[in-house]
């Protein structure tokens, strides 16, 4: 027998790629079960860049963030504590979602969640973060177009993928739910929300880009329906999270 004793998320003081893990804990109602360690964003000052390269980067398992520091108790009597790190594309979110039962009910559900998560998180790179921080709405509005590059191409693929998932359900399981899986919030929905939110509101959700929102609502209606459902379901957390930044814009 084993039990996860502690999960520490290490990421920058923004939403972006680290926020999906935070959303998972909020959706499960278990925010008190993890430690949220926020680092100064390297692109916001020379001091932050130096601190990242000299202090924080050497501690990562593979170079990038986010990553997890985990403590696990193994054994029933006099359990031993094992510590390890989790990092890499998709690994952080999948580990946390599995721990919090946010991967659906079947192996197929889990595969769908992981497919969507890896692709949605993958489009949240430094280029989008810089544009969001500086208010470069024009570039983001161009990038979200289906022919606008990697971001728009990914959204277009995700829109079709979600449509195919819903069309492939057995008739007995169909419902009016906005969620990817049948009537249950999962990692897939949270990943879609997080990606859309950054494009529309920036990496700290402190801006609003109306041209971007108009474009994604018109081009990706299924994804925006999921986004809006998550916004409603997690409204208290989404409001409270805005007070957690170390840096204020």
Buried (B, 14 or more C-beta within 10 A) or exposed (E): EEEBBBBBBBBBBBBBBBBBBBBBBBBBEEBEBBEBBBBBBBBBEEEBBEBBEEEBBEEBBEEEBBBBBBBBBEEEEEBEEEEEBBBEBBBBBBBBBBBBEBBBEEEEBBEBBBBBBBBBBBBBEEBBBBBBBEEBBEBBBBBBBBEBBEBBBBBBEBBEBBEEBBEEEEEEEEEEBBBBBBEBBBBBBBBBBBBBBBBBBBBBBBBEBEBBBEBBBEBBEBBBBBBBBBEEBBEEBBEEBEEEBEBEE
